[in-house]
Amino acid sequence: MSHKPLTREYLLKQGSCCDGDCMNCPYIDIKYNGRRKDQIEFSNKMAMISIGSIVGIVIFLLITSLIF
């Protein structure tokens, strides 16, 4: 038997966070500076993409400077 994710509305009616790491948790996690966990994960992913882009550009410039 598979479990269905709880809706945000249901979790809001609960009145507080159950610390169950629910996928749709509407409550703010204080230990993440007032941002929800999914927002933190998204910003971390974006930072990794940015770092990867910068590294790629640097490598490209190094290779092109060696060729020409």
PLY file of the C-alpha trace (Angstrom):
ply
format ascii 1.0
element vertex 68
property float x
property float y
property float z
element edge 67
property int vertex1
property int vertex2
end_header
0.00 0.00 0.00
1.49 3.34 -1.04
1.10 6.52 0.96
-0.26 9.71 -0.60
1.48 13.01 0.19
-0.43 15.26 2.56
-1.77 18.47 1.05
-0.60 21.89 2.22
-4.17 22.68 3.30
-4.32 19.58 5.50
-0.96 20.42 7.07
-2.08 24.01 7.75
-5.19 22.71 9.52
-2.86 20.67 11.74
-1.70 23.93 13.31
2.05 23.30 13.56
4.89 21.43 11.96
5.16 17.76 12.89
8.90 17.62 11.92
8.04 14.72 9.62
9.87 16.36 6.70
6.62 16.42 4.71
6.95 17.17 1.01
4.27 19.89 1.09
5.03 21.36 4.52
3.88 25.00 4.62
5.65 25.77 7.89
8.89 27.69 8.07
11.89 25.86 9.46
13.65 28.27 11.83
17.03 26.57 11.53
17.13 27.60 7.86
16.88 31.36 8.59
13.15 31.60 8.01
13.16 29.90 4.60
11.55 26.59 3.78
13.77 23.60 3.03
12.74 23.46 -0.62
13.79 27.09 -1.06
17.19 26.28 0.47
17.60 23.25 -1.79
16.66 25.31 -4.85
19.12 28.09 -4.00
21.86 25.50 -3.39
21.18 23.95 -6.80
21.30 27.37 -8.45
24.61 28.13 -6.72
26.08 24.86 -7.98
24.92 25.65 -11.51
26.51 29.10 -11.26
29.79 27.68 -9.98
29.75 25.08 -12.74
29.17 27.76 -15.35
32.05 29.88 -14.06
34.39 26.88 -14.00
33.34 26.00 -17.54
34.03 29.52 -18.79
37.45 29.61 -17.09
38.40 26.26 -18.63
37.21 27.44 -22.04
39.27 30.64 -21.76
42.36 28.70 -20.67
42.06 26.27 -23.56
41.47 29.01 -26.13
44.42 31.02 -24.80
46.68 27.96 -25.15
45.52 27.30 -28.71
45.88 30.86 -30.00
0 1
1 2
2 3
3 4
4 5
5 6
6 7
7 8
8 9
9 10
10 11
11 12
12 13
13 14
14 15
15 16
16 17
17 18
18 19
19 20
20 21
21 22
22 23
23 24
24 25
25 26
26 27
27 28
28 29
29 30
30 31
31 32
32 33
33 34
34 35
35 36
36 37
37 38
38 39
39 40
40 41
41 42
42 43
43 44
44 45
45 46
46 47
47 48
48 49
49 50
50 51
51 52
52 53
53 54
54 55
55 56
56 57
57 58
58 59
59 60
60 61
61 62
62 63
63 64
64 65
65 66
66 67
